[in-house]
Amino acid sequence: MAHEVFQHVPFPFPDSSFPPQLGAMVQRTVADGELPALAVVHTADNSWIVLDGVNDPNLDGACVIDAMVHLVDDDPSLAVVARLEVGHRADRQRPGDLWQSLPVELDD
């Protein structure tokens, strides 16, 4: 059963957990489980983007909208990025690595 998701949900989140109604732009490779999430961006406008760190997310059909909680269900290590500040990104080299947070650069 599909649930309605929203691009903007007030931040910070209660319990530092992604709320079920939070939607994100997600690379299809991550949403389909083909590749792990290696980058998460919490944009200056309070939107969320989840990337595989390999493929170009700007190509037609490369991204879908999905609920962040679905991604966390598939990869519990994503739960920690729910505390990622607005205007920051978190990156890791491979699954299991710690997420490294840094401010988003204008060309990100």
C-alpha positions in Angstrom: 0.0 0.0 0.0 1.4 3.4 -1.1 1.5 6.3 1.3 1.7 9.9 0.5 5.1 11.5 0.9 6.2 15.1 1.1 9.3 16.9 -0.1 9.5 19.2 2.9 8.9 18.0 6.5 9.9 20.2 9.4 13.4 19.6 10.6 14.9 18.5 13.0 12.9 15.3 13.2 11.5 13.9 16.5 13.7 11.2 17.9 16.2 12.0 15.2 14.4 9.5 12.9 13.1 10.0 9.4 9.3 10.6 9.6 7.3 8.1 7.4 5.9 10.9 5.3 9.3 12.3 4.2 10.0 11.7 0.5 13.3 12.1 -1.2 14.7 12.2 -4.7 16.5 8.8 -4.9 18.6 7.4 -7.7 16.8 4.5 -9.2 19.8 2.2 -8.7 19.5 2.8 -4.9 15.7 2.5 -4.8 15.9 -0.8 -6.8 18.7 -2.1 -4.6 21.2 -2.4 -7.4 23.7 -0.1 -5.7 24.1 1.2 -2.2 23.5 4.8 -1.1 26.9 6.4 -0.9 25.8 10.1 -0.7 22.9 11.8 1.0 22.2 15.5 0.5 20.0 17.6 2.8 19.6 20.6 0.6 19.3 24.3 1.6 15.6 24.2 0.9 15.2 21.2 3.3 14.8 18.5 0.5 16.6 15.2 0.6 18.6 13.5 -2.2 20.0 10.0 -2.0 22.7 9.1 -4.5 24.7 6.0 -5.5 27.9 8.0 -5.9 28.6 6.4 -9.3 26.0 7.3 -11.9 24.8 10.7 -13.1 21.5 11.5 -11.3 20.7 14.2 -13.9 20.0 11.7 -16.7 16.3 11.1 -17.7 14.7 8.5 -15.6 17.8 8.2 -13.3 15.8 9.2 -10.1 12.5 8.4 -8.5 10.7 9.7 -5.4 10.6 7.3 -2.5 10.0 7.5 1.3 13.2 7.7 3.3 11.8 5.1 5.7 11.7 2.6 2.8 15.4 3.2 2.2 16.2 2.8 5.9 14.2 -0.5 5.9 16.5 -1.7 3.1 19.7 -0.2 4.6 19.5 0.6 8.3 22.9 2.4 8.2 21.0 5.3 6.5 19.1 6.0 9.8 22.0 8.0 11.2 21.8 10.6 8.4 18.4 11.7 9.7 20.4 14.2 11.9 22.2 15.7 8.8 21.9 19.5 9.0 20.2 21.5 6.3 22.8 22.5 3.6 25.0 19.5 4.3 25.8 16.2 2.6 27.0 12.9 4.0 29.3 10.6 2.1 30.9 7.2 2.5 33.2 5.1 0.3 31.3 1.9 0.7 28.5 0.3 2.8 29.6 -0.2 6.4 31.8 2.9 6.4 31.0 5.8 8.7 29.2 8.7 7.1 31.3 11.9 6.7 29.3 15.1 6.8 30.3 18.3 5.1 28.6 21.5 3.9 27.2 21.3 0.4 29.2 23.2 -2.2 27.3 25.2 -4.9 28.2 22.7 -7.6 27.1 19.6 -5.7 
